[in-house]
Amino acid sequence: MTARRGSLRFKIKRIAAARVGTAAKPPHWRKRLILWTRFGSRLVVGAAVLALAGAFGAQTYRVAAENYRLHVQVDDVEHRNAALSADAARMQRQIVLLHDPDYLVPLIHAQLGLVKPHEVFIVVAPASASPK
């Protein structure tokens, strides 16, 4: 049975009869173009990967530096807080002592130079150097 030209059977017979690998080779310039295109695309992808790695590294460095700066700031605030707590405790003890007359009376007499009844206040002058 003969296949009619233009029919599906004719096309299948023609494809089946064709020899495999007999396609024409692409021109030399096309082969080079394909090689350079592959090389260029790999170069672009490599540059993109390097740019992403650089951006990631820069962000990591910036975050680490900010983290360190904040850590130092937290330490400074904690030390200042401890110093203020110690000052507050010291001042609280001072307030309690200033309400106690047994502590306050001798302090007032010493600072103002006051004398209690039946006491004598003596001022000692420094000894002057004698000329020889």
Buried (B, 14 or more C-beta within 10 A) or exposed (E): EEEEEEEEEEEEEEEEEEEEEEEEEEEEEEEEEEEEEEEEEEEEEEEEEEEEEEEEEEEEEEEEEEEEEEEEEEEEEEEEEEEEEEEEEEEEEEEEEEEEEEEEEEEEBEEEEEEEEEEEEEEEEEEEEEEE
